[in-house]
């Protein structure tokens, strides 16, 4: 009997040691993760300055947990200029787990303070906060957060997660890929794209029109979100966040992003919002304008996904010189 008792005691001691070691390893792992995330936040966190405002017409005390992101894709040149080649507004409804996104055309004519010209040069000319303010006024929704990246960063982030899946309406080959530097081939239908191919898909020009180009840019963002919120990637969320923090600047703290990620039960349902616009020429330069009807349609759909009151009065904006 004493032999059995001694064996039971040994087994109990061994189990306790194993449990304590697992707890210790868990604590050490969490400390490592937190240190990684702290380092990542130092790289990526960049709040907008005091010039940013929220127009009184678009304030709402309802559903403060819903998000509206302004995503800016920067085209950095060797000369030091960095215009916004891609401008996307994405709203996220937490309860419905839905994302509605739209793309603002880069050639949109806009007047802000003493600036008159294309919206894609506003970021470089007047800064981040003025750009956020202009988008808020134009869309009629509050922008809760922003994120910027450049094309090199987008390419590397997509490669880091093993590429993305795109269902393409176009074929990219030697007949139309010269403005992408060549060597990019995409078939019509389902494709698995690496970072360089995804960038080429989103940037290719002259094969249709800027509306379709904007749709392709949103396709890439949708595919990236879908991949990042998949089960296989959520298990490596801390590693992905640390890697991507090198290429993304945002005013959302990493702890907040993790809270949203942990509450995801499935990949969000994503909807692309498109609208009509008109082109015009001024002093030999081509611009885009959106009439009040289309602007209101865009605003209402974005506000709907934020559970905000629709048909709210939009800020009057001059759409032509």
C-alpha positions as CSV (number, residue, x, y, z in Angstrom):
1,X,0.0,0.0,0.0
2,X,2.8,2.4,0.9
3,X,4.4,1.7,-2.5
4,X,1.1,2.7,-4.3
5,X,0.8,5.8,-2.1
6,X,4.4,6.8,-2.9
7,X,3.7,6.3,-6.6
8,X,0.6,8.4,-6.5
9,X,2.5,11.2,-4.7
10,X,5.2,11.1,-7.4
11,X,2.6,11.2,-10.1
12,X,0.9,14.1,-8.4
13,X,4.2,16.0,-8.0
14,X,5.1,15.4,-11.6
15,X,1.6,16.7,-12.8
16,X,2.0,19.8,-10.6
17,X,5.5,20.5,-12.0
18,X,4.1,20.0,-15.6
19,X,1.2,22.4,-14.9
20,X,3.5,25.0,-13.4
21,X,5.9,24.7,-16.3
22,X,3.0,25.2,-18.8
23,X,1.9,28.2,-16.8
24,X,5.4,29.6,-16.8
25,X,5.8,29.0,-20.5
26,X,2.5,30.7,-21.1
27,X,3.5,33.7,-19.1
28,X,6.8,34.0,-20.9
29,X,5.0,33.6,-24.2
30,X,2.6,36.4,-23.4
31,X,5.4,38.6,-22.2
32,X,7.2,38.0,-25.5
33,X,4.0,38.8,-27.4
34,X,3.4,42.0,-25.5
35,X,6.9,43.1,-25.9
36,X,6.6,42.4,-29.7
37,X,3.4,44.4,-29.8
38,X,4.8,47.3,-27.9
39,X,7.7,47.5,-30.4
40,X,5.2,47.2,-33.2
41,X,3.1,50.0,-31.8
42,X,6.2,52.3,-31.6
43,X,6.7,51.8,-35.3
44,X,3.2,52.1,-36.6
45,X,1.3,54.4,-34.2
46,X,1.1,57.9,-35.5
47,X,-1.9,60.1,-34.3
48,X,-3.1,62.9,-36.5
49,X,-2.5,66.4,-35.3
50,X,-4.7,69.0,-33.7
51,X,-5.9,70.4,-37.0
52,X,-8.2,67.3,-37.4
53,X,-11.9,68.0,-36.6
54,X,-15.2,66.3,-36.7
55,X,-18.0,68.2,-38.3
56,X,-21.0,68.8,-36.0
57,X,-23.3,67.6,-38.8
58,X,-21.9,64.1,-38.7
59,X,-21.5,63.5,-35.0
60,X,-23.3,60.6,-33.5
61,X,-23.4,59.1,-30.0
62,X,-24.8,55.8,-31.3
63,X,-22.7,52.7,-31.9
64,X,-19.3,54.3,-31.0
65,X,-17.7,50.9,-31.5
66,X,-18.3,50.9,-35.2
67,X,-15.3,52.0,-37.3
68,X,-14.7,54.1,-40.4
69,X,-11.2,53.9,-41.8
70,X,-9.5,56.1,-44.3
71,X,-7.0,54.0,-46.2
72,X,-4.4,55.9,-48.2
73,X,-2.0,54.1,-50.6
74,X,1.0,56.4,-51.1
75,X,2.9,56.6,-54.3
76,X,6.4,57.6,-53.2
77,X,8.7,58.9,-55.9
78,X,12.4,59.2,-55.9
79,X,12.0,63.0,-55.9
80,X,10.5,62.7,-52.4
81,X,6.9,63.4,-53.4
82,X,4.2,61.1,-52.1
83,X,0.7,61.5,-53.6
84,X,-2.2,59.3,-52.7
85,X,-2.7,57.0,-55.6
86,X,-5.4,55.0,-53.8
87,X,-8.0,56.5,-51.4
88,X,-10.5,54.1,-49.9
89,X,-13.1,54.7,-47.2
90,X,-14.1,51.5,-45.3
91,X,-16.8,51.3,-42.6
92,X,-17.1,48.4,-40.2
93,X,-20.3,47.4,-38.4
94,X,-19.4,45.4,-35.3
95,X,-22.8,43.8,-34.6
96,X,-23.5,42.9,-38.3
97,X,-19.8,42.0,-39.0
98,X,-20.0,43.9,-42.3
99,X,-17.6,46.1,-44.1
100,X,-18.8,48.6,-46.7
101,X,-16.0,50.3,-48.7
102,X,-15.8,52.8,-51.5
103,X,-12.9,54.4,-53.4
104,X,-12.5,58.1,-53.9
105,X,-11.2,58.9,-57.4
106,X,-7.7,60.3,-57.3
107,X,-8.5,63.0,-59.9
108,X,-11.5,64.3,-57.9
109,X,-11.5,68.2,-57.9
110,X,-11.5,69.7,-54.5
111,X,-11.1,73.1,-52.8
112,X,-9.8,73.1,-49.3
113,X,-8.6,76.4,-47.7
114,X,-6.2,77.8,-50.3
115,X,-5.8,74.5,-52.1
116,X,-7.5,73.9,-55.4
117,X,-6.8,70.8,-57.5
118,X,-6.8,67.0,-57.5
119,X,-7.5,65.3,-54.2
120,X,-4.5,63.0,-54.7
121,X,-2.1,65.9,-54.1
122,X,-3.9,67.1,-50.9
123,X,-2.1,64.8,-48.6
124,X,1.3,66.0,-49.8
125,X,0.3,69.7,-50.0
126,X,-1.8,70.2,-46.8
127,X,-1.1,67.1,-44.7
128,X,-2.9,64.2,-43.1
129,X,-5.4,66.0,-40.9
130,X,-6.6,68.3,-43.7
131,X,-7.0,65.2,-45.9
132,X,-9.1,63.4,-43.2
133,X,-11.2,66.6,-42.7
134,X,-11.9,66.8,-46.5
135,X,-12.9,63.2,-46.7
136,X,-15.2,63.5,-43.7
137,X,-16.9,66.5,-45.3
138,X,-17.1,64.9,-48.7
139,X,-18.6,61.6,-47.5
140,X,-20.7,62.9,-44.7
141,X,-19.3,60.3,-42.2
142,X,-16.9,60.7,-39.2
143,X,-13.5,59.1,-39.9
144,X,-12.6,57.2,-36.7
145,X,-9.2,56.0,-37.9
146,X,-6.7,56.2,-40.8
147,X,-4.0,53.9,-42.2
148,X,-1.3,54.7,-44.7
149,X,1.0,52.4,-46.6
150,X,3.1,52.6,-49.7
151,X,3.3,50.2,-52.6
152,X,6.4,48.5,-51.4
153,X,4.8,47.9,-48.0
154,X,1.6,46.5,-49.6
155,X,3.7,44.1,-51.7
156,X,5.7,42.8,-48.7
157,X,2.6,42.4,-46.5
158,X,0.9,40.3,-49.1
159,X,4.0,38.1,-49.6
160,X,4.3,37.7,-45.8
161,X,0.8,36.1,-45.5
162,X,1.4,33.8,-48.5
163,X,-0.4,35.8,-51.2
164,X,-4.1,36.5,-51.8
165,X,-6.9,35.1,-53.9
166,X,-8.5,37.3,-56.6
167,X,-11.3,36.6,-59.1
168,X,-10.1,38.7,-62.0
169,X,-12.3,40.2,-64.8
170,X,-9.2,41.1,-66.8
171,X,-6.3,39.3,-68.4
172,X,-2.8,40.8,-67.8
173,X,-0.1,39.7,-70.3
174,X,2.6,41.1,-72.6
175,X,0.0,43.0,-74.5
176,X,-0.8,45.4,-71.6
177,X,1.7,44.9,-68.8
178,X,4.4,47.3,-70.0
179,X,3.4,50.1,-67.6
180,X,3.9,47.6,-64.8
181,X,7.4,46.8,-65.7
182,X,6.4,43.6,-67.5
183,X,6.7,40.0,-66.2
184,X,3.2,40.1,-64.6
185,X,0.7,37.6,-65.9
186,X,-2.9,37.2,-64.6
187,X,-5.6,35.1,-66.1
188,X,-9.3,35.9,-66.1
189,X,-11.1,34.1,-63.3
190,X,-9.5,32.8,-60.1
191,X,-5.9,33.6,-59.4
192,X,-3.6,33.3,-56.4
193,X,-1.4,36.4,-56.5
194,X,1.9,37.3,-54.8
195,X,2.6,40.8,-53.7
196,X,4.1,42.1,-57.0
197,X,1.2,40.6,-59.0
198,X,-1.5,42.0,-56.6
199,X,0.1,45.4,-56.9
200,X,0.2,45.2,-60.7
201,X,-3.5,44.0,-60.7
202,X,-4.5,47.1,-58.6
203,X,-2.4,49.6,-60.6
204,X,-2.7,48.5,-64.2
205,X,-4.0,51.4,-66.4
206,X,-5.3,52.0,-69.9
207,X,-7.1,48.7,-70.3
208,X,-10.6,50.0,-69.2
209,X,-11.3,53.1,-67.0
210,X,-10.5,54.5,-63.6
211,X,-13.8,53.2,-62.1
212,X,-12.7,49.6,-62.9
213,X,-9.2,50.4,-61.6
214,X,-10.7,51.5,-58.4
215,X,-12.7,48.3,-58.2
216,X,-9.5,46.3,-58.5
217,X,-7.9,48.3,-55.7
218,X,-10.9,47.5,-53.5
219,X,-10.6,43.8,-54.6
220,X,-7.1,43.7,-53.3
221,X,-8.0,45.3,-50.0
222,X,-11.0,42.9,-49.6
223,X,-8.7,39.9,-50.3
224,X,-6.1,41.1,-47.8
225,X,-8.8,41.5,-45.1
226,X,-10.3,38.1,-45.9
227,X,-6.9,36.5,-45.6
228,X,-5.9,38.3,-42.4
229,X,-9.2,37.4,-40.7
230,X,-9.0,33.7,-41.7
231,X,-8.4,31.1,-38.9
232,X,-5.0,30.3,-40.2
233,X,-3.8,33.9,-40.0
234,X,-5.6,34.9,-36.7
235,X,-3.5,32.3,-34.9
236,X,-0.4,34.3,-36.0
237,X,-2.0,37.7,-35.4
238,X,0.8,39.0,-33.2
239,X,3.4,38.0,-35.8
240,X,1.4,39.6,-38.6
241,X,0.9,42.8,-36.6
242,X,4.6,43.1,-35.8
243,X,5.6,42.5,-39.4
244,X,3.0,44.9,-40.9
245,X,3.8,47.6,-38.4
246,X,7.0,48.3,-40.3
247,X,4.9,49.3,-43.4
248,X,1.7,50.9,-42.0
249,X,1.2,54.1,-40.1
250,X,-2.1,54.4,-38.2
251,X,-3.8,56.2,-35.3
252,X,-5.4,52.9,-34.1
253,X,-3.5,51.4,-31.1
254,X,-2.5,47.8,-31.5
255,X,-4.4,46.9,-28.3
256,X,-7.6,48.2,-29.9
257,X,-7.0,46.3,-33.1
258,X,-6.5,43.1,-31.1
259,X,-9.7,43.6,-29.3
260,X,-11.6,43.8,-32.6
261,X,-9.7,40.8,-33.9
262,X,-10.5,38.7,-30.9
263,X,-14.2,39.5,-31.2
264,X,-14.3,38.2,-34.8
265,X,-16.3,34.9,-35.1
266,X,-16.0,34.8,-38.9
267,X,-14.6,36.8,-41.8
268,X,-16.6,40.0,-42.2
269,X,-19.0,40.2,-45.1
270,X,-17.6,42.8,-47.5
271,X,-19.5,45.1,-49.9
272,X,-18.0,47.4,-52.6
273,X,-19.8,50.6,-53.1
274,X,-19.4,52.3,-56.5
275,X,-20.9,55.5,-57.9
276,X,-20.9,57.5,-61.1
277,X,-18.7,60.5,-61.7
278,X,-18.1,62.9,-64.6
279,X,-14.9,64.1,-66.1
280,X,-14.0,67.6,-67.1
281,X,-11.0,69.5,-68.4
282,X,-9.6,72.7,-66.9
283,X,-6.6,74.4,-68.4
284,X,-5.5,71.2,-70.1
285,X,-5.8,69.0,-67.0
286,X,-8.4,66.3,-66.6
287,X,-10.5,66.2,-63.4
288,X,-13.4,64.2,-62.0
289,X,-16.5,65.5,-60.3
290,X,-19.4,63.8,-58.5
291,X,-22.9,65.3,-58.5
292,X,-24.9,65.9,-55.4
293,X,-27.2,62.9,-56.1
294,X,-24.3,60.4,-56.3
295,X,-22.6,61.9,-53.4
296,X,-25.7,61.6,-51.2
297,X,-26.1,57.9,-52.4
298,X,-22.5,57.2,-51.4
299,X,-22.9,58.9,-48.0
300,X,-26.2,57.1,-47.2
301,X,-24.7,53.7,-47.8
302,X,-21.7,54.4,-45.7
303,X,-23.8,55.9,-42.9
304,X,-26.1,52.9,-43.1
305,X,-23.3,50.5,-42.2
306,X,-22.4,52.7,-39.3
307,X,-26.0,52.7,-38.0
308,X,-26.1,56.5,-38.5
309,X,-29.1,58.5,-39.6
310,X,-29.3,58.7,-43.3
311,X,-30.2,61.6,-45.5
312,X,-28.2,63.9,-43.2
313,X,-27.3,67.2,-44.8
314,X,-23.9,67.1,-46.5
315,X,-21.4,69.9,-46.2
316,X,-21.7,72.1,-49.4
317,X,-18.6,71.6,-51.5
318,X,-17.5,73.3,-54.7
319,X,-17.0,70.5,-57.2
320,X,-15.6,72.6,-60.2
321,X,-13.4,75.6,-60.5
